[in-house]
Amino acid sequence: MPTYEYRCAKCNRKFQIVMSIQEHGTRRPKCPKCSSARVNQLFSAFFAQTGKKS
């Protein structure tokens, strides 16, 4: 599942949430520190994990 990065507009805390793409489209996360719903999604690097070892 993808990891999404957010920054809280109220307390300025940066945090990550792992959720499905469908869930991301319907659910708005809250800050784990202050519980504010005023969060902005950040752009982050893409990470892919495969099942095979190199």
PDBQT receptor file of N, H, CA, C and O in Angstrom, charges set to zero:
ATOM      1  N   MET A   1       0.835  -1.181   0.000  1.00  0.00    +0.000 N 
ATOM      2  CA  MET A   1       0.000   0.000   0.000  1.00  0.00    +0.000 C 
ATOM      3  C   MET A   1       0.879   1.243   0.000  1.00  0.00    +0.000 C 
ATOM      4  O   MET A   1       1.979   1.228   0.552  1.00  0.00    +0.000 OA
ATOM      5  N   PRO A   2       0.402   2.307  -0.611  1.00  0.00    +0.000 N 
ATOM      6  CA  PRO A   2       1.179   3.550  -0.672  1.00  0.00    +0.000 C 
ATOM      7  C   PRO A   2       1.271   4.249   0.684  1.00  0.00    +0.000 C 
ATOM      8  O   PRO A   2       0.392   4.121   1.536  1.00  0.00    +0.000 OA
ATOM      9  N   THR A   3       2.359   4.989   0.853  1.00  0.00    +0.000 N 
ATOM     10  H   THR A   3       3.073   5.093   0.161  1.00  0.00    +0.000 HD
ATOM     11  CA  THR A   3       2.564   5.827   2.026  1.00  0.00    +0.000 C 
ATOM     12  C   THR A   3       2.395   7.277   1.598  1.00  0.00    +0.000 C 
ATOM     13  O   THR A   3       3.011   7.717   0.627  1.00  0.00    +0.000 OA
ATOM     14  N   TYR A   4       1.572   8.011   2.310  1.00  0.00    +0.000 N 
ATOM     15  H   TYR A   4       1.071   7.654   3.099  1.00  0.00    +0.000 HD
ATOM     16  CA  TYR A   4       1.312   9.417   1.999  1.00  0.00    +0.000 C 
ATOM     17  C   TYR A   4       1.884  10.283   3.113  1.00  0.00    +0.000 C 
ATOM     18  O   TYR A   4       1.762   9.953   4.293  1.00  0.00    +0.000 OA
ATOM     19  N   GLU A   5       2.516  11.405   2.726  1.00  0.00    +0.000 N 
ATOM     20  H   GLU A   5       2.615  11.673   1.767  1.00  0.00    +0.000 HD
ATOM     21  CA  GLU A   5       3.097  12.329   3.686  1.00  0.00    +0.000 C 
ATOM     22  C   GLU A   5       2.231  13.579   3.784  1.00  0.00    +0.000 C 
ATOM     23  O   GLU A   5       1.738  14.090   2.779  1.00  0.00    +0.000 OA
ATOM     24  N   TYR A   6       2.056  14.059   5.008  1.00  0.00    +0.000 N 
ATOM     25  H   TYR A   6       2.456  13.643   5.824  1.00  0.00    +0.000 HD
ATOM     26  CA  TYR A   6       1.249  15.239   5.264  1.00  0.00    +0.000 C 
ATOM     27  C   TYR A   6       1.980  16.166   6.224  1.00  0.00    +0.000 C 
ATOM     28  O   TYR A   6       2.876  15.746   6.956  1.00  0.00    +0.000 OA
ATOM     29  N   ARG A   7       1.580  17.444   6.207  1.00  0.00    +0.000 N 
ATOM     30  H   ARG A   7       0.852  17.786   5.613  1.00  0.00    +0.000 HD
ATOM     31  CA  ARG A   7       2.057  18.413   7.181  1.00  0.00    +0.000 C 
ATOM     32  C   ARG A   7       0.827  19.123   7.746  1.00  0.00    +0.000 C 
ATOM     33  O   ARG A   7      -0.045  19.575   7.004  1.00  0.00    +0.000 OA
ATOM     34  N   CYS A   8       0.777  19.209   9.068  1.00  0.00    +0.000 N 
ATOM     35  H   CYS A   8       1.486  18.842   9.671  1.00  0.00    +0.000 HD
ATOM     36  CA  CYS A   8      -0.342  19.856   9.747  1.00  0.00    +0.000 C 
ATOM     37  C   CYS A   8      -0.198  21.370   9.632  1.00  0.00    +0.000 C 
ATOM     38  O   CYS A   8       0.874  21.915   9.892  1.00  0.00    +0.000 OA
ATOM     39  N   ALA A   9      -1.277  22.050   9.241  1.00  0.00    +0.000 N 
ATOM     40  H   ALA A   9      -2.148  21.607   9.030  1.00  0.00    +0.000 HD
ATOM     41  CA  ALA A   9      -1.260  23.503   9.106  1.00  0.00    +0.000 C 
ATOM     42  C   ALA A   9      -1.347  24.192  10.468  1.00  0.00    +0.000 C 
ATOM     43  O   ALA A   9      -1.012  25.370  10.589  1.00  0.00    +0.000 OA
ATOM     44  N   LYS A  10      -1.792  23.466  11.487  1.00  0.00    +0.000 N 
ATOM     45  H   LYS A  10      -2.063  22.508  11.389  1.00  0.00    +0.000 HD
ATOM     46  CA  LYS A  10      -1.953  24.054  12.817  1.00  0.00    +0.000 C 
ATOM     47  C   LYS A  10      -0.670  23.967  13.644  1.00  0.00    +0.000 C 
ATOM     48  O   LYS A  10      -0.214  24.977  14.179  1.00  0.00    +0.000 OA
ATOM     49  N   CYS A  11      -0.080  22.764  13.755  1.00  0.00    +0.000 N 
ATOM     50  H   CYS A  11      -0.451  21.943  13.320  1.00  0.00    +0.000 HD
ATOM     51  CA  CYS A  11       1.108  22.585  14.609  1.00  0.00    +0.000 C 
ATOM     52  C   CYS A  11       2.392  22.382  13.803  1.00  0.00    +0.000 C 
ATOM     53  O   CYS A  11       3.474  22.292  14.383  1.00  0.00    +0.000 OA
ATOM     54  N   ASN A  12       2.286  22.309  12.484  1.00  0.00    +0.000 N 
ATOM     55  H   ASN A  12       1.407  22.381  12.013  1.00  0.00    +0.000 HD
ATOM     56  CA  ASN A  12       3.425  22.176  11.567  1.00  0.00    +0.000 C 
ATOM     57  C   ASN A  12       4.147  20.830  11.662  1.00  0.00    +0.000 C 
ATOM     58  O   ASN A  12       5.289  20.714  11.218  1.00  0.00    +0.000 OA
ATOM     59  N   ARG A  13       3.504  19.825  12.226  1.00  0.00    +0.000 N 
ATOM     60  H   ARG A  13       2.576  19.920  12.586  1.00  0.00    +0.000 HD
ATOM     61  CA  ARG A  13       4.112  18.493  12.322  1.00  0.00    +0.000 C 
ATOM     62  C   ARG A  13       3.999  17.765  10.985  1.00  0.00    +0.000 C 
ATOM     63  O   ARG A  13       2.967  17.831  10.318  1.00  0.00    +0.000 OA
ATOM     64  N   LYS A  14       5.064  17.075  10.602  1.00  0.00    +0.000 N 
ATOM     65  H   LYS A  14       5.903  17.022  11.144  1.00  0.00    +0.000 HD
ATOM     66  CA  LYS A  14       5.092  16.271   9.384  1.00  0.00    +0.000 C 
ATOM     67  C   LYS A  14       4.867  14.816   9.793  1.00  0.00    +0.000 C 
ATOM     68  O   LYS A  14       5.499  14.335  10.733  1.00  0.00    +0.000 OA
ATOM     69  N   PHE A  15       3.961  14.104   9.088  1.00  0.00    +0.000 N 
ATOM     70  H   PHE A  15       3.447  14.495   8.324  1.00  0.00    +0.000 HD
ATOM     71  CA  PHE A  15       3.678  12.713   9.425  1.00  0.00    +0.000 C 
ATOM     72  C   PHE A  15       3.328  11.922   8.175  1.00  0.00    +0.000 C 
ATOM     73  O   PHE A  15       3.003  12.488   7.131  1.00  0.00    +0.000 OA
ATOM     74  N   GLN A  16       3.400  10.596   8.303  1.00  0.00    +0.000 N 
ATOM     75  H   GLN A  16       3.664  10.136   9.151  1.00  0.00    +0.000 HD
ATOM     76  CA  GLN A  16       3.108   9.684   7.192  1.00  0.00    +0.000 C 
ATOM     77  C   GLN A  16       1.961   8.760   7.569  1.00  0.00    +0.000 C 
ATOM     78  O   GLN A  16       1.801   8.379   8.729  1.00  0.00    +0.000 OA
ATOM     79  N   ILE A  17       1.166   8.408   6.563  1.00  0.00    +0.000 N 
ATOM     80  H   ILE A  17       1.296   8.717   5.621  1.00  0.00    +0.000 HD
ATOM     81  CA  ILE A  17       0.061   7.467   6.753  1.00  0.00    +0.000 C 
ATOM     82  C   ILE A  17       0.084   6.469   5.604  1.00  0.00    +0.000 C 
ATOM     83  O   ILE A  17       0.232   6.846   4.442  1.00  0.00    +0.000 OA
ATOM     84  N   VAL A  18      -0.064   5.199   5.942  1.00  0.00    +0.000 N 
ATOM     85  H   VAL A  18      -0.184   4.893   6.886  1.00  0.00    +0.000 HD
ATOM     86  CA  VAL A  18      -0.152   4.137   4.934  1.00  0.00    +0.000 C 
ATOM     87  C   VAL A  18      -1.634   3.816   4.753  1.00  0.00    +0.000 C 
ATOM     88  O   VAL A  18      -2.314   3.428   5.703  1.00  0.00    +0.000 OA
ATOM     89  N   MET A  19      -2.130   3.984   3.516  1.00  0.00    +0.000 N 
ATOM     90  H   MET A  19      -1.578   4.300   2.745  1.00  0.00    +0.000 HD
ATOM     91  CA  MET A  19      -3.528   3.669   3.224  1.00  0.00    +0.000 C 
ATOM     92  C   MET A  19      -3.675   3.310   1.748  1.00  0.00    +0.000 C 
ATOM     93  O   MET A  19      -2.827   3.651   0.924  1.00  0.00    +0.000 OA
ATOM     94  N   SER A  20      -4.747   2.627   1.437  1.00  0.00    +0.000 N 
ATOM     95  H   SER A  20      -5.436   2.349   2.107  1.00  0.00    +0.000 HD
ATOM     96  CA  SER A  20      -4.995   2.225   0.056  1.00  0.00    +0.000 C 
ATOM     97  C   SER A  20      -5.315   3.456  -0.798  1.00  0.00    +0.000 C 
ATOM     98  O   SER A  20      -5.646   4.519  -0.272  1.00  0.00    +0.000 OA
ATOM     99  N   ILE A  21      -5.213   3.298  -2.101  1.00  0.00    +0.000 N 
ATOM    100  H   ILE A  21      -4.945   2.435  -2.528  1.00  0.00    +0.000 HD
ATOM    101  CA  ILE A  21      -5.513   4.401  -3.019  1.00  0.00    +0.000 C 
ATOM    102  C   ILE A  21      -6.993   4.786  -2.915  1.00  0.00    +0.000 C 
ATOM    103  O   ILE A  21      -7.328   5.970  -2.943  1.00  0.00    +0.000 OA
ATOM    104  N   GLN A  22      -7.863   3.809  -2.796  1.00  0.00    +0.000 N 
ATOM    105  H   GLN A  22      -7.591   2.847  -2.772  1.00  0.00    +0.000 HD
ATOM    106  CA  GLN A  22      -9.290   4.076  -2.663  1.00  0.00    +0.000 C 
ATOM    107  C   GLN A  22      -9.574   4.838  -1.359  1.00  0.00    +0.000 C 
ATOM    108  O   GLN A  22     -10.341   5.801  -1.351  1.00  0.00    +0.000 OA
ATOM    109  N   GLU A  23      -8.961   4.405  -0.282  1.00  0.00    +0.000 N 
ATOM    110  H   GLU A  23      -8.338   3.623  -0.288  1.00  0.00    +0.000 HD
ATOM    111  CA  GLU A  23      -9.144   5.058   1.009  1.00  0.00    +0.000 C 
ATOM    112  C   GLU A  23      -8.613   6.496   0.969  1.00  0.00    +0.000 C 
ATOM    113  O   GLU A  23      -9.206   7.395   1.565  1.00  0.00    +0.000 OA
ATOM    114  N   HIS A  24      -7.503   6.707   0.270  1.00  0.00    +0.000 N 
ATOM    115  H   HIS A  24      -7.021   5.977  -0.214  1.00  0.00    +0.000 HD
ATOM    116  CA  HIS A  24      -6.921   8.042   0.148  1.00  0.00    +0.000 C 
ATOM    117  C   HIS A  24      -7.872   9.011  -0.542  1.00  0.00    +0.000 C 
ATOM    118  O   HIS A  24      -7.904  10.197  -0.213  1.00  0.00    +0.000 OA
ATOM    119  N   GLY A  25      -8.641   8.509  -1.490  1.00  0.00    +0.000 N 
ATOM    120  H   GLY A  25      -8.615   7.545  -1.756  1.00  0.00    +0.000 HD
ATOM    121  CA  GLY A  25      -9.581   9.352  -2.207  1.00  0.00    +0.000 C 
ATOM    122  C   GLY A  25     -10.820   9.717  -1.410  1.00  0.00    +0.000 C 
ATOM    123  O   GLY A  25     -11.501  10.684  -1.748  1.00  0.00    +0.000 OA
ATOM    124  N   THR A  26     -11.128   8.971  -0.364  1.00  0.00    +0.000 N 
ATOM    125  H   THR A  26     -10.575   8.185  -0.089  1.00  0.00    +0.000 HD
ATOM    126  CA  THR A  26     -12.360   9.210   0.388  1.00  0.00    +0.000 C 
ATOM    127  C   THR A  26     -12.137   9.688   1.815  1.00  0.00    +0.000 C 
ATOM    128  O   THR A  26     -13.039  10.286   2.402  1.00  0.00    +0.000 OA
ATOM    129  N   ARG A  27     -10.974   9.447   2.386  1.00  0.00    +0.000 N 
ATOM    130  H   ARG A  27     -10.241   8.961   1.909  1.00  0.00    +0.000 HD
ATOM    131  CA  ARG A  27     -10.725   9.758   3.793  1.00  0.00    +0.000 C 
ATOM    132  C   ARG A  27      -9.746  10.918   3.944  1.00  0.00    +0.000 C 
ATOM    133  O   ARG A  27      -8.721  10.954   3.264  1.00  0.00    +0.000 OA
ATOM    134  N   ARG A  28     -10.048  11.851   4.814  1.00  0.00    +0.000 N 
ATOM    135  H   ARG A  28     -10.881  11.822   5.366  1.00  0.00    +0.000 HD
ATOM    136  CA  ARG A  28      -9.152  12.978   5.098  1.00  0.00    +0.000 C 
ATOM    137  C   ARG A  28      -8.474  12.700   6.448  1.00  0.00    +0.000 C 
ATOM    138  O   ARG A  28      -9.161  12.601   7.465  1.00  0.00    +0.000 OA
ATOM    139  N   PRO A  29      -7.146  12.572   6.477  1.00  0.00    +0.000 N 
ATOM    140  CA  PRO A  29      -6.470  12.241   7.740  1.00  0.00    +0.000 C 
ATOM    141  C   PRO A  29      -6.446  13.410   8.714  1.00  0.00    +0.000 C 
ATOM    142  O   PRO A  29      -6.625  14.566   8.331  1.00  0.00    +0.000 OA
ATOM    143  N   LYS A  30      -6.221  13.081   9.986  1.00  0.00    +0.000 N 
ATOM    144  H   LYS A  30      -6.076  12.142  10.298  1.00  0.00    +0.000 HD
ATOM    145  CA  LYS A  30      -6.062  14.077  11.037  1.00  0.00    +0.000 C 
ATOM    146  C   LYS A  30      -4.648  13.984  11.584  1.00  0.00    +0.000 C 
ATOM    147  O   LYS A  30      -4.022  12.925  11.544  1.00  0.00    +0.000 OA
ATOM    148  N   CYS A  31      -4.155  15.097  12.092  1.00  0.00    +0.000 N 
ATOM    149  H   CYS A  31      -4.664  15.957  12.125  1.00  0.00    +0.000 HD
ATOM    150  CA  CYS A  31      -2.823  15.152  12.670  1.00  0.00    +0.000 C 
ATOM    151  C   CYS A  31      -2.771  14.274  13.927  1.00  0.00    +0.000 C 
ATOM    152  O   CYS A  31      -3.644  14.383  14.788  1.00  0.00    +0.000 OA
ATOM    153  N   PRO A  32      -1.751  13.401  14.040  1.00  0.00    +0.000 N 
ATOM    154  CA  PRO A  32      -1.655  12.546  15.223  1.00  0.00    +0.000 C 
ATOM    155  C   PRO A  32      -1.249  13.311  16.485  1.00  0.00    +0.000 C 
ATOM    156  O   PRO A  32      -1.431  12.803  17.592  1.00  0.00    +0.000 OA
ATOM    157  N   LYS A  33      -0.707  14.515  16.342  1.00  0.00    +0.000 N 
ATOM    158  H   LYS A  33      -0.559  14.928  15.444  1.00  0.00    +0.000 HD
ATOM    159  CA  LYS A  33      -0.268  15.301  17.503  1.00  0.00    +0.000 C 
ATOM    160  C   LYS A  33      -1.398  16.155  18.077  1.00  0.00    +0.000 C 
ATOM    161  O   LYS A  33      -1.667  16.108  19.277  1.00  0.00    +0.000 OA
ATOM    162  N   CYS A  34      -2.062  16.941  17.213  1.00  0.00    +0.000 N 
ATOM    163  H   CYS A  34      -1.844  16.979  16.238  1.00  0.00    +0.000 HD
ATOM    164  CA  CYS A  34      -3.074  17.884  17.705  1.00  0.00    +0.000 C 
ATOM    165  C   CYS A  34      -4.498  17.554  17.254  1.00  0.00    +0.000 C 
ATOM    166  O   CYS A  34      -5.439  18.246  17.644  1.00  0.00    +0.000 OA
ATOM    167  N   SER A  35      -4.670  16.518  16.446  1.00  0.00    +0.000 N 
ATOM    168  H   SER A  35      -3.906  15.957  16.130  1.00  0.00    +0.000 HD
ATOM    169  CA  SER A  35      -5.974  16.052  15.935  1.00  0.00    +0.000 C 
ATOM    170  C   SER A  35      -6.662  17.039  14.991  1.00  0.00    +0.000 C 
ATOM    171  O   SER A  35      -7.869  16.942  14.770  1.00  0.00    +0.000 OA
ATOM    172  N   SER A  36      -5.917  17.972  14.443  1.00  0.00    +0.000 N 
ATOM    173  H   SER A  36      -4.936  18.050  14.623  1.00  0.00    +0.000 HD
ATOM    174  CA  SER A  36      -6.476  18.919  13.494  1.00  0.00    +0.000 C 
ATOM    175  C   SER A  36      -6.711  18.250  12.141  1.00  0.00    +0.000 C 
ATOM    176  O   SER A  36      -5.930  17.396  11.718  1.00  0.00    +0.000 OA
ATOM    177  N   ALA A  37      -7.781  18.640  11.472  1.00  0.00    +0.000 N 
ATOM    178  H   ALA A  37      -8.415  19.333  11.815  1.00  0.00    +0.000 HD
ATOM    179  CA  ALA A  37      -8.065  18.119  10.127  1.00  0.00    +0.000 C 
ATOM    180  C   ALA A  37      -7.454  19.024   9.061  1.00  0.00    +0.000 C 
ATOM    181  O   ALA A  37      -7.573  18.739   7.869  1.00  0.00    +0.000 OA
ATOM    182  N   ARG A  38      -6.806  20.105   9.472  1.00  0.00    +0.000 N 
ATOM    183  H   ARG A  38      -6.710  20.336  10.440  1.00  0.00    +0.000 HD
ATOM    184  CA  ARG A  38      -6.173  21.040   8.529  1.00  0.00    +0.000 C 
ATOM    185  C   ARG A  38      -4.781  20.531   8.167  1.00  0.00    +0.000 C 
ATOM    186  O   ARG A  38      -3.776  21.029   8.674  1.00  0.00    +0.000 OA
ATOM    187  N   VAL A  39      -4.733  19.540   7.289  1.00  0.00    +0.000 N 
ATOM    188  H   VAL A  39      -5.549  19.136   6.876  1.00  0.00    +0.000 HD
ATOM    189  CA  VAL A  39      -3.461  18.958   6.858  1.00  0.00    +0.000 C 
ATOM    190  C   VAL A  39      -3.294  19.121   5.358  1.00  0.00    +0.000 C 
ATOM    191  O   VAL A  39      -4.271  19.105   4.609  1.00  0.00    +0.000 OA
ATOM    192  N   ASN A  40      -2.059  19.278   4.927  1.00  0.00    +0.000 N 
ATOM    193  H   ASN A  40      -1.265  19.292   5.536  1.00  0.00    +0.000 HD
ATOM    194  CA  ASN A  40      -1.738  19.416   3.510  1.00  0.00    +0.000 C 
ATOM    195  C   ASN A  40      -0.862  18.251   3.089  1.00  0.00    +0.000 C 
ATOM    196  O   ASN A  40       0.103  17.906   3.771  1.00  0.00    +0.000 OA
ATOM    197  N   GLN A  41      -1.206  17.648   1.957  1.00  0.00    +0.000 N 
ATOM    198  H   GLN A  41      -1.989  17.928   1.402  1.00  0.00    +0.000 HD
ATOM    199  CA  GLN A  41      -0.412  16.537   1.458  1.00  0.00    +0.000 C 
ATOM    200  C   GLN A  41       0.888  17.064   0.860  1.00  0.00    +0.000 C 
ATOM    201  O   GLN A  41       0.891  18.069   0.149  1.00  0.00    +0.000 OA
ATOM    202  N   LEU A  42       1.993  16.379   1.156  1.00  0.00    +0.000 N 
ATOM    203  H   LEU A  42       1.991  15.563   1.734  1.00  0.00    +0.000 HD
ATOM    204  CA  LEU A  42       3.304  16.742   0.634  1.00  0.00    +0.000 C 
ATOM    205  C   LEU A  42       3.668  15.823  -0.515  1.00  0.00    +0.000 C 
ATOM    206  O   LEU A  42       3.200  14.687  -0.585  1.00  0.00    +0.000 OA
ATOM    207  N   PHE A  43       4.495  16.311  -1.406  1.00  0.00    +0.000 N 
ATOM    208  H   PHE A  43       4.876  17.234  -1.349  1.00  0.00    +0.000 HD
ATOM    209  CA  PHE A  43       5.019  15.472  -2.472  1.00  0.00    +0.000 C 
ATOM    210  C   PHE A  43       6.190  14.692  -1.899  1.00  0.00    +0.000 C 
ATOM    211  O   PHE A  43       7.041  15.252  -1.208  1.00  0.00    +0.000 OA
ATOM    212  N   SER A  44       6.230  13.413  -2.185  1.00  0.00    +0.000 N 
ATOM    213  H   SER A  44       5.539  12.958  -2.746  1.00  0.00    +0.000 HD
ATOM    214  CA  SER A  44       7.305  12.577  -1.657  1.00  0.00    +0.000 C 
ATOM    215  C   SER A  44       7.838  11.670  -2.756  1.00  0.00    +0.000 C 
ATOM    216  O   SER A  44       7.228  11.524  -3.816  1.00  0.00    +0.000 OA
ATOM    217  N   ALA A  45       8.973  11.073  -2.485  1.00  0.00    +0.000 N 
ATOM    218  H   ALA A  45       9.468  11.191  -1.624  1.00  0.00    +0.000 HD
ATOM    219  CA  ALA A  45       9.608  10.174  -3.448  1.00  0.00    +0.000 C 
ATOM    220  C   ALA A  45       8.793   8.890  -3.571  1.00  0.00    +0.000 C 
ATOM    221  O   ALA A  45       8.153   8.451  -2.616  1.00  0.00    +0.000 OA
ATOM    222  N   PHE A  46       8.828   8.304  -4.746  1.00  0.00    +0.000 N 
ATOM    223  H   PHE A  46       9.349   8.660  -5.522  1.00  0.00    +0.000 HD
ATOM    224  CA  PHE A  46       8.144   7.040  -4.997  1.00  0.00    +0.000 C 
ATOM    225  C   PHE A  46       9.031   5.896  -4.536  1.00  0.00    +0.000 C 
ATOM    226  O   PHE A  46      10.234   5.894  -4.796  1.00  0.00    +0.000 OA
ATOM    227  N   PHE A  47       8.442   4.928  -3.854  1.00  0.00    +0.000 N 
ATOM    228  H   PHE A  47       7.465   4.930  -3.642  1.00  0.00    +0.000 HD
ATOM    229  CA  PHE A  47       9.188   3.773  -3.363  1.00  0.00    +0.000 C 
ATOM    230  C   PHE A  47       8.442   2.518  -3.776  1.00  0.00    +0.000 C 
ATOM    231  O   PHE A  47       7.252   2.374  -3.499  1.00  0.00    +0.000 OA
ATOM    232  N   ALA A  48       9.147   1.609  -4.441  1.00  0.00    +0.000 N 
ATOM    233  H   ALA A  48      10.114   1.726  -4.666  1.00  0.00    +0.000 HD
ATOM    234  CA  ALA A  48       8.522   0.337  -4.848  1.00  0.00    +0.000 C 
ATOM    235  C   ALA A  48       9.312  -0.822  -4.234  1.00  0.00    +0.000 C 
ATOM    236  O   ALA A  48      10.542  -0.846  -4.276  1.00  0.00    +0.000 OA
ATOM    237  N   GLN A  49       8.589  -1.763  -3.674  1.00  0.00    +0.000 N 
ATOM    238  H   GLN A  49       7.590  -1.743  -3.640  1.00  0.00    +0.000 HD
ATOM    239  CA  GLN A  49       9.214  -2.938  -3.081  1.00  0.00    +0.000 C 
ATOM    240  C   GLN A  49       8.776  -4.153  -3.895  1.00  0.00    +0.000 C 
ATOM    241  O   GLN A  49       7.586  -4.364  -4.128  1.00  0.00    +0.000 OA
ATOM    242  N   THR A  50       9.745  -4.937  -4.319  1.00  0.00    +0.000 N 
ATOM    243  H   THR A  50      10.712  -4.765  -4.130  1.00  0.00    +0.000 HD
ATOM    244  CA  THR A  50       9.433  -6.125  -5.114  1.00  0.00    +0.000 C 
ATOM    245  C   THR A  50       9.579  -7.372  -4.253  1.00  0.00    +0.000 C 
ATOM    246  O   THR A  50      10.150  -7.329  -3.163  1.00  0.00    +0.000 OA
ATOM    247  N   GLY A  51       9.063  -8.462  -4.753  1.00  0.00    +0.000 N 
ATOM    248  H   GLY A  51       8.599  -8.497  -5.638  1.00  0.00    +0.000 HD
ATOM    249  CA  GLY A  51       9.126  -9.716  -4.018  1.00  0.00    +0.000 C 
ATOM    250  C   GLY A  51      10.423 -10.485  -4.217  1.00  0.00    +0.000 C 
ATOM    251  O   GLY A  51      10.721 -11.394  -3.442  1.00  0.00    +0.000 OA
ATOM    252  N   LYS A  52      11.191 -10.145  -5.229  1.00  0.00    +0.000 N 
ATOM    253  H   LYS A  52      10.949  -9.407  -5.858  1.00  0.00    +0.000 HD
ATOM    254  CA  LYS A  52      12.437 -10.859  -5.512  1.00  0.00    +0.000 C 
ATOM    255  C   LYS A  52      13.632 -10.168  -4.879  1.00  0.00    +0.000 C 
ATOM    256  O   LYS A  52      13.695  -8.941  -4.811  1.00  0.00    +0.000 OA
ATOM    257  N   LYS A  53      14.573 -10.970  -4.420  1.00  0.00    +0.000 N 
ATOM    258  H   LYS A  53      14.522 -11.967  -4.476  1.00  0.00    +0.000 HD
ATOM    259  CA  LYS A  53      15.826 -10.414  -3.893  1.00  0.00    +0.000 C 
ATOM    260  C   LYS A  53      16.832 -10.318  -5.017  1.00  0.00    +0.000 C 
ATOM    261  O   LYS A  53      16.873 -11.182  -5.893  1.00  0.00    +0.000 OA
ATOM    262  N   SER A  54      17.648  -9.271  -5.001  1.00  0.00    +0.000 N 
ATOM    263  H   SER A  54      17.614  -8.569  -4.290  1.00  0.00    +0.000 HD
ATOM    264  CA  SER A  54      18.657  -9.093  -6.041  1.00  0.00    +0.000 C 
ATOM    265  C   SER A  54      19.932  -9.807  -5.684  1.00  0.00    +0.000 C 
ATOM    266  O   SER A  54      20.897  -9.767  -6.447  1.00  0.00    +0.000 OA
TER     267      SER A  54
